[in-house]
Amino acid sequence: MSLTNEQFEKIKRVYEQRRLENDYALRRRKDEIAEKIPGIKNLDEEMISLSMKNARVMVSEEDPARRAEALDELRKKIDAISGKKRALLSEHGYTEDYLDPSFHCSACRDTGFVNGEKCSCFKKLEVESLYDASQLEHILEENNFSRMSTRFYKGEELRAFEEAVRQCRSFIEAFPSGRNLMLFGPVGIGKSFLSGCVAKELLDRGFSILYFSAQQLFLSVSSVYYGKEKDELNSLYERLFSSDLLIIDDLGTEQVNEFTRSQLFTVLNERARRHRSVLTSTNFNLEELRQTYTDRLFSRLADNCDILHLTGKDIRLQKKIEASYGS
């Protein structure tokens, strides 16, 4: 899992809070039972006394056989007291485990780990944290493979789309490979949809995804860059450089100038150095990209990159036309 230290600490605090809640709830139940079933307190005191004897036997008795015999006898007495407690609880209308500790997750007992490995509940919190950081949750409710349809594609357009889907799935299965992915073609033919499909699959597998439209990316960078808040700028750069996958959607819709070119090159270059993948989508064709971003930057964009060309008519427009005829 690719969590930041801040995200990891936040998950740890979730478990700390759960344990505090469990302890508080158990104390409340114990106070309730002490008031309603006074005999329980005497049994608890007996249990404490026997547990202390148990500890003393472990320390003082040197003969292994006699120690085992004494411990076995003590355990039988402790079990008998536990049975009396359960019986008392049942007689008063409580479940026999009413005074047992309770947990949000019984597998890890709210520690987050089982036999030194992350519990499934910890992994679930990791994925939730990664979704929150990606800010993609609502987008991915629609943009995912389960919602994919090919009914607006025909002939060569369909074959191109199916090949793009195949390569996107290959990209996912090979991840993290350090390779990049570029989707290009006209407006509304499924580039952003496929980007979302890739993002969802990787998020669900626990990888960190950072998504920006091109406009949003360079506005974010410029606002902190010219604001001269060094810590904020370094923090943004670190997020851009270190996420497992950076998605830049609609490249070319931003205001392209020397600043945006230099920032894009910096991001691409540093991510290549760290073997971090970038997924870009653009309405430009390859020659338009080269002319807009210069040979040097285009070379960095295309380096170690699978380039997928989608063709066809604007699906969003086709859906609107279809809806208007149906209404």
C-alpha positions as CSV (number, residue, x, y, z in Angstrom):
1,M,0.0,0.0,0.0
2,S,1.3,3.5,-0.8
3,L,0.1,5.6,2.1
4,T,1.8,8.8,3.2
5,N,3.0,9.0,6.8
6,E,0.1,11.3,7.5
7,Q,-2.4,8.8,6.1
8,F,-0.9,5.9,8.0
9,E,-1.0,7.9,11.3
10,K,-4.6,8.8,10.6
11,I,-5.5,5.1,10.3
12,K,-3.6,4.3,13.5
13,R,-5.7,7.0,15.3
14,V,-8.8,5.2,14.1
15,Y,-7.7,2.0,15.8
16,E,-6.7,3.9,19.0
17,Q,-10.2,5.5,19.0
18,R,-11.8,2.1,18.5
19,R,-9.9,0.6,21.4
20,L,-10.8,3.6,23.7
21,E,-14.5,3.1,22.7
22,N,-14.3,-0.6,23.4
23,D,-12.7,0.0,26.9
24,Y,-15.3,2.6,27.7
25,A,-18.2,0.4,26.7
26,L,-16.8,-2.5,28.7
27,R,-16.5,-0.4,31.8
28,R,-20.1,0.8,31.4
29,R,-21.3,-2.9,31.1
30,K,-19.2,-3.9,34.2
31,D,-20.7,-1.0,36.2
32,E,-24.2,-1.9,35.1
33,I,-23.7,-5.6,36.1
34,A,-22.0,-4.7,39.4
35,E,-25.1,-2.7,40.3
36,K,-27.7,-5.2,39.1
37,I,-25.9,-8.5,40.0
38,P,-23.8,-7.9,43.2
39,G,-22.6,-11.5,43.3
40,I,-20.5,-10.9,40.2
41,K,-18.2,-8.7,42.1
42,N,-17.3,-11.5,44.6
43,L,-16.6,-13.8,41.7
44,D,-14.4,-11.2,40.0
45,E,-12.4,-10.9,43.3
46,E,-12.0,-14.7,43.4
47,M,-10.8,-14.6,39.8
48,I,-8.2,-12.0,40.6
49,S,-7.0,-13.9,43.6
50,L,-6.6,-17.1,41.6
51,S,-4.8,-15.3,38.8
52,M,-2.3,-13.9,41.3
53,K,-1.8,-17.5,42.7
54,N,-1.3,-18.6,39.2
55,A,1.5,-16.1,38.7
56,R,3.2,-17.0,42.0
57,V,3.2,-20.7,41.1
58,M,4.8,-19.9,37.7
59,V,7.6,-18.1,39.5
60,S,8.1,-20.1,42.8
61,E,7.5,-23.7,41.9
62,E,10.7,-25.2,40.4
63,D,9.5,-28.8,39.9
64,P,8.0,-28.9,36.4
65,A,5.5,-31.7,37.2
66,R,4.3,-30.1,40.4
67,R,4.1,-26.7,38.7
68,A,2.0,-28.2,35.9
69,E,-0.3,-29.9,38.4
70,A,-0.8,-26.8,40.4
71,L,-1.5,-24.7,37.3
72,D,-4.0,-27.2,36.0
73,E,-5.9,-27.1,39.4
74,L,-5.9,-23.3,39.3
75,R,-7.2,-23.2,35.7
76,K,-10.1,-25.6,36.7
77,K,-11.0,-23.3,39.5
78,I,-10.9,-20.2,37.2
79,D,-13.0,-22.0,34.6
80,A,-15.5,-22.9,37.3
81,I,-15.8,-19.3,38.4
82,S,-16.2,-18.2,34.7
83,G,-19.0,-20.7,34.5
84,K,-20.7,-19.3,37.5
85,K,-20.5,-15.8,36.1
86,R,-22.0,-16.8,32.8
87,A,-24.8,-18.6,34.6
88,L,-25.5,-15.5,36.8
89,L,-25.6,-13.3,33.7
90,S,-28.0,-15.7,31.9
91,E,-30.3,-15.9,35.0
92,H,-30.6,-12.1,34.9
93,G,-31.5,-12.0,31.2
94,Y,-28.0,-11.1,29.8
95,T,-26.0,-12.9,27.2
96,E,-23.2,-15.1,28.7
97,D,-20.5,-13.0,26.9
98,Y,-21.9,-9.7,28.1
99,L,-18.8,-8.9,30.1
100,D,-16.4,-10.0,27.4
101,P,-14.5,-7.3,25.5
102,S,-16.1,-6.3,22.2
103,F,-14.3,-5.3,19.0
104,H,-15.1,-3.7,15.7
105,C,-13.0,-6.4,14.1
106,S,-12.8,-9.7,16.0
107,A,-10.0,-11.0,13.7
108,C,-7.4,-8.4,14.8
109,R,-9.1,-7.3,18.1
110,D,-8.9,-3.7,16.8
111,T,-5.1,-3.7,16.5
112,G,-5.1,-3.7,12.7
113,F,-2.8,-6.7,12.5
114,V,-3.1,-10.5,12.6
115,N,0.1,-12.5,13.1
116,G,2.2,-9.5,12.0
117,E,0.2,-9.0,8.8
118,K,-2.3,-6.3,8.0
119,C,-5.8,-7.3,8.8
120,S,-8.5,-7.1,6.1
121,C,-10.1,-4.2,8.1
122,F,-6.8,-2.3,7.9
123,K,-6.5,-2.8,4.2
124,K,-10.1,-1.5,3.8
125,L,-9.2,1.6,5.7
126,E,-6.1,2.0,3.4
127,V,-8.3,1.8,0.3
128,E,-10.8,4.3,1.8
129,S,-7.9,6.7,2.6
130,L,-6.5,6.4,-1.0
131,Y,-10.0,7.1,-2.4
132,D,-10.3,10.2,-0.2
133,A,-6.9,11.5,-1.4
134,S,-7.6,10.8,-5.1
135,Q,-10.9,12.8,-4.9
136,L,-12.2,10.4,-7.5
137,E,-14.9,8.5,-5.6
138,H,-17.9,10.1,-7.3
139,I,-16.4,10.1,-10.7
140,L,-15.5,6.4,-10.5
141,E,-19.1,5.5,-9.7
142,E,-19.7,6.0,-13.4
143,N,-16.2,5.6,-14.9
144,N,-15.4,1.9,-14.2
145,F,-15.3,-1.3,-16.2
146,S,-18.6,-2.5,-14.8
147,R,-20.4,0.4,-16.5
148,M,-18.5,-0.1,-19.8
149,S,-20.5,-0.4,-23.1
150,T,-19.4,-0.6,-26.7
151,R,-22.8,0.1,-28.3
152,F,-21.7,3.5,-29.6
153,Y,-18.6,2.0,-31.4
154,K,-18.7,0.3,-34.8
155,G,-16.2,-1.2,-37.2
156,E,-12.6,0.2,-36.9
157,E,-13.8,2.5,-34.0
158,L,-14.9,-0.6,-32.1
159,R,-11.7,-2.4,-32.7
160,A,-9.7,0.6,-31.6
161,F,-11.7,0.9,-28.4
162,E,-11.4,-2.9,-27.6
163,E,-7.7,-2.7,-28.2
164,A,-7.4,0.3,-25.9
165,V,-9.4,-1.6,-23.2
166,R,-7.1,-4.6,-23.6
167,Q,-4.0,-2.5,-23.2
168,C,-5.5,-0.6,-20.2
169,R,-6.1,-4.0,-18.5
170,S,-2.6,-5.1,-19.3
171,F,-1.3,-1.8,-17.8
172,I,-3.3,-2.6,-14.7
173,E,-2.0,-6.2,-14.4
174,A,1.6,-5.1,-14.9
175,F,1.3,-2.2,-12.4
176,P,3.6,-0.9,-11.0
177,S,5.9,-1.2,-14.0
178,G,7.1,2.4,-14.4
179,R,5.5,2.5,-17.8
180,N,3.3,5.3,-18.9
181,L,0.0,5.4,-20.8
182,M,-1.4,8.0,-23.2
183,L,-4.9,8.1,-24.6
184,F,-5.5,10.5,-27.5
185,G,-8.4,11.2,-29.9
186,P,-11.4,13.5,-30.4
187,V,-13.6,14.8,-27.7
188,G,-16.1,12.5,-26.0
189,I,-14.9,9.1,-27.2
190,G,-14.1,7.5,-23.9
191,K,-10.6,8.7,-22.9
192,S,-11.6,10.0,-19.5
193,F,-13.8,6.9,-19.0
194,L,-10.9,4.6,-19.5
195,S,-8.7,6.7,-17.3
196,G,-11.3,6.3,-14.6
197,C,-11.4,2.5,-15.2
198,V,-7.7,2.3,-14.7
199,A,-7.8,4.5,-11.6
200,K,-10.6,2.5,-9.9
201,E,-8.9,-0.9,-10.5
202,L,-5.6,0.4,-9.1
203,L,-7.3,2.2,-6.1
204,D,-9.1,-1.0,-5.2
205,R,-5.8,-2.8,-5.3
206,G,-4.4,-0.3,-2.8
207,F,-2.3,2.0,-5.1
208,S,-2.3,5.7,-4.6
209,I,-3.8,7.7,-7.5
210,L,-3.5,11.5,-8.0
211,Y,-5.9,12.9,-10.6
212,F,-5.9,16.4,-12.1
213,S,-7.4,17.9,-15.2
214,A,-4.6,19.7,-17.0
215,Q,-6.1,23.1,-16.1
216,Q,-6.5,22.1,-12.5
217,L,-2.9,20.8,-12.3
218,F,-1.2,24.0,-13.5
219,L,-3.5,26.3,-11.6
220,S,-2.6,24.4,-8.4
221,V,1.1,24.6,-9.1
222,S,1.0,28.3,-10.2
223,S,-1.0,29.3,-7.1
224,V,1.5,28.0,-4.7
225,Y,4.6,28.7,-6.9
226,Y,3.8,32.4,-7.2
227,G,2.5,32.5,-3.6
228,K,6.1,31.7,-2.6
229,E,4.9,29.4,0.2
230,K,7.9,27.1,0.0
231,D,6.6,24.4,2.3
232,E,3.2,24.2,0.5
233,L,5.0,24.1,-2.9
234,N,7.3,21.3,-1.7
235,S,4.3,19.4,-0.3
236,L,2.5,19.6,-3.7
237,Y,5.6,18.6,-5.6
238,E,6.1,15.6,-3.3
239,R,2.5,14.5,-3.9
240,L,2.9,14.9,-7.7
241,F,6.2,13.0,-7.7
242,S,5.4,10.2,-5.3
243,S,1.9,8.9,-6.0
244,D,1.9,5.5,-7.7
245,L,0.0,6.9,-10.6
246,L,-0.5,10.5,-11.7
247,I,-3.5,11.1,-14.1
248,I,-3.4,14.3,-16.2
249,D,-6.7,14.5,-18.0
250,D,-7.4,16.7,-21.1
251,L,-3.8,17.8,-21.6
252,G,-3.7,20.8,-23.9
253,T,-6.8,22.5,-22.5
254,E,-4.6,24.4,-20.1
255,Q,-3.0,27.7,-21.0
256,V,0.2,26.5,-22.6
257,N,3.2,28.7,-22.0
258,E,6.8,28.5,-20.8
259,F,5.8,28.1,-17.2
260,T,3.4,25.2,-17.8
261,R,5.8,23.5,-20.2
262,S,8.6,23.7,-17.6
263,Q,6.4,22.4,-14.8
264,L,5.1,19.6,-16.9
265,F,8.7,18.6,-17.8
266,T,9.7,18.7,-14.2
267,V,6.9,16.5,-13.1
268,L,7.4,14.0,-15.9
269,N,11.2,13.9,-15.5
270,E,11.1,13.4,-11.7
271,R,8.4,10.7,-11.9
272,A,10.5,8.9,-14.6
273,R,13.5,9.1,-12.2
274,R,11.4,7.5,-9.5
275,H,9.8,4.9,-11.8
276,R,6.3,6.3,-11.2
277,S,3.8,6.0,-14.0
278,V,1.8,8.8,-15.6
279,L,-1.5,8.4,-17.5
280,T,-2.4,11.3,-19.8
281,S,-5.3,11.9,-22.1
282,T,-5.6,14.6,-24.7
283,N,-7.7,15.7,-27.6
284,F,-4.5,16.6,-29.6
285,N,-3.0,14.2,-32.1
286,L,0.7,13.4,-31.7
287,E,1.9,16.1,-34.2
288,E,-0.2,18.7,-32.4
289,L,1.3,17.6,-29.1
290,R,4.8,17.9,-30.5
291,Q,4.2,21.3,-31.9
292,T,2.5,22.6,-28.7
293,Y,5.0,21.2,-26.1
294,T,8.3,21.2,-28.1
295,D,10.3,18.1,-29.2
296,R,12.0,17.9,-25.9
297,L,8.8,17.7,-23.8
298,F,7.1,15.5,-26.4
299,S,10.0,13.1,-26.2
300,R,9.5,12.9,-22.4
301,L,5.8,12.4,-22.8
302,A,6.2,9.6,-25.2
303,D,9.1,7.9,-23.5
304,N,8.4,4.5,-22.1
305,C,4.7,5.1,-23.0
306,D,2.0,3.0,-24.5
307,I,0.1,5.3,-26.8
308,L,-3.6,4.4,-27.6
309,H,-5.5,6.1,-30.4
310,L,-9.3,6.2,-30.0
311,T,-11.6,7.3,-32.8
312,G,-15.3,7.9,-33.3
313,K,-18.1,10.3,-32.7
314,D,-18.7,12.2,-29.4
315,I,-20.5,9.6,-27.2
316,R,-21.8,12.3,-24.9
317,L,-23.5,14.0,-27.8
318,Q,-24.9,10.7,-29.1
319,K,-26.4,10.0,-25.7
320,K,-28.0,13.4,-25.6
321,I,-29.5,12.9,-29.1
322,E,-30.7,9.5,-28.1
323,A,-32.3,10.9,-24.9
324,S,-34.1,13.7,-26.8
325,Y,-35.6,11.2,-29.2
326,G,-36.7,9.0,-26.4
327,S,-38.4,11.8,-24.5
